[in-house]
Amino acid sequence: MPSKKNILKTVAHQVLEDEIRSLQNLNANLDERFEAACRMVMECSGRVIFSGVGHPGHVATKSAANMSSLAKPAYFLHAGEATHGDLGLVQPDDLVILVSNSGETAEVLAILPQIKRLGAKTIAMVSNVQSTLGRECDLALPHGAEEEAGPFKFAGSSSALNTMALCDALIMAVAAAQGLSDEDYLKFHPGGEVGCKLKEKHH
């Protein structure tokens, strides 16, 4: 019987190798849909809204913060809270990025008709572009994780990591295309170690 130490390292390597493969799959299959999503972000005259629940919701929260500091004003809309009044934040000139691994998340699907009725554009980030969410949004981006990592295939891991990586790629591609500079980023991120390093570089 293997020792506990060996089990720990074995599982850790399995998780990391599975996640690396998932990221490689995302990288290999990035296509014109990604470029179309970038154009939708750049053409958005309002704000970019990220929405989801559970693990995808945490990814959406982080991505909204990243988008605001790098590319365009953005915020997070909790899909569960949205039906209790928070949908009032959505305006016709906004772009809503709906994050759901299955594409069948009840809370996300519940707000989609209202978002479309308000006139906002929609992008789905999902495992299956033929899911309900993928079909009903203006554009669907597959995150490329075909299964979760490690021995517990029911626990969110590769799907969340790939979605976060896809959001990072989208945000940074848009920022680069828009000509974001160090000085621009410093305006949005003057604090912390990052802010200090940028101030030293440009002053």
N, C-alpha and C positions, 0 to 999 in steps of 0.2 A: 504494500500500500504506500503511495507516495506521501512524503511529509507535507505538513501544512505549508512550509516555506516553498516547496516545489509547486504546490497547487496555486499559491498566490502568484508566483511568477508566470506559471503556465497560462493562467486565466488572463493576466495582465497582457501578455504577449498576444494572446488570441484576440482580445478586445482591440488592441492597437492595430494589429494586422488587418482585422476586419474593417476597422474604420478607415485605414489607409486605402484599402481596396475600394471602399465606397466613394471616397474622395477622388480617387483616380477615375472611377466610372463617371462621376459628375464632370470632371475635367475633360475626359475623352468625348463626352456627348454634348458639350456646350454647343449650341447651334444658333440659327438665325432668330429663334424665339428669344434668346437672351438679348440679342441686339435690339429686337423690337421692344423688349421691356425697358432697356436703357433709354430708348427714344421716348417711350411713354413718360418716364420720369423727367427727362429733360424738357419735354413739351408741356408738362403739368404747370399750369399757372397758379395753382393753389398749393396745398400742402400734401405731403405724402403720408398716408396713414397706414400703419402696420396693425393688423388685428389677428387674434387667435386666443386659444385657451390652453391650459396645461403646458407641456414642454414647448409646443409651438408658440404659445403666448409669451414665454420667457425669451425665446429667440426674437420674437417681434418687438419686445420691449428694448432689448439690446440694440436691435437694428434701427429702431427709430432714433435712439440716441446717437448712433453712429452716423446716420443720414443727416441729422441736424448739424453735426459738427463738421461734416465733410462736403455735403452736396446741396441739400435743400431743406427748408423747414419741414419737420416731421414730428409725429407723435404717435403714441400707442393707444389703441382703442380696445379695451377688453370686450371680447365678443359677448360674454355673458352679461356684462353691465350695459352693453349698448342698447338692449331691448328695454331697459329701464330708464331711458332718457338720454343716454350718452350719444345716441345717434344724431342728436342736435348739433354735435361737433362737425358732422360731415356736410360739406358744401359742394355744389355742382362742379366746381373747378378743381376738386381734389382728386387724388389717385389713391385707391385703397388696395393694399397688398394683403391678401387673406392667406394666412399660413395654417395649413392642416395636413398632417401626414396622410391620413386616409382620404381626404377630400370629401368625407361624409360626416364631419363633426357637426352635431346638431346645432350647437350655439352659433357656429359660423354660417351654416346654411340658413338659419333663421333670420339673420340680418342682411343677407345678400339681396333679397328682393327690394328691401327698403333702400339700400345703398344705390341700387340701379335706378330706382324710382326717383331718387334725389338727383340723378344725373352724373354721379361720379364714375370715373373709369375704374376698372377692377383687374387685378392680376392675382392668379392663384399660384401658390407654391405648394406642390403636392407630390406624393409618390406616383400617383396615377393620373395622367392628364385626362383620361376618360372617366374619371370619377364625376360625381354630380357637380362639385365645386369647379373642377377643371373644365367641364363642359359649359357651365353657366357664366363663367367670367370672360372678360374680353380677351384675355390671354392666360395661358397656363404654362408654368415652368416646372418641369420635373426636377426633383432634388437629387435624383440618381442613387439613392440608397435603396437597394433591393431587399435588404433585411437588416435587422438590428445586429449589433456587434456582440460577440462573446457568447456565453452559454445560455443566456436568458433572452430569447428572441422576442419576448413580450415587453421588455423594458426599453424605453426610449433611449437611444444612444446614437447610432449612425444617422438616423433620420433627422435628429435635432442638429447634430454636427454638420451634416451636409447642407441643411437649410440655412444654418448660420453662415457657412462658407459661401453659399450661393448669394445670400444677402450682402456679405462683405464684398464679393466680386462685383455685384451690381452697383453698389454704392461707390466703390473706389473707381470703377470704370467710368461712371458718370462724372465723378469729381475730376478725374484726369481729363476727360473730354471737355469739361468746362474750364479747364486751365487753372484749377485750384493750386495756389502757391503756399509756401510755408507761412508767409505773412498773412494770407487769408485765414489759414487754419488757426493762427495765433489769436485772431480776433474772437474766435469761438471757443478757444481752449487756452486761456491765459494762465490757468492755475496748474498746480501739480508739477511733477518732474518734467512732463512734456512741455508745459508752458515755460518753465525755467530754461530748458535747453534751447527752445526756439528763440527766447528773448536774448540769450547769450549769443546766438548765431547771427541775429539781425540788429543788435544794438552795440 
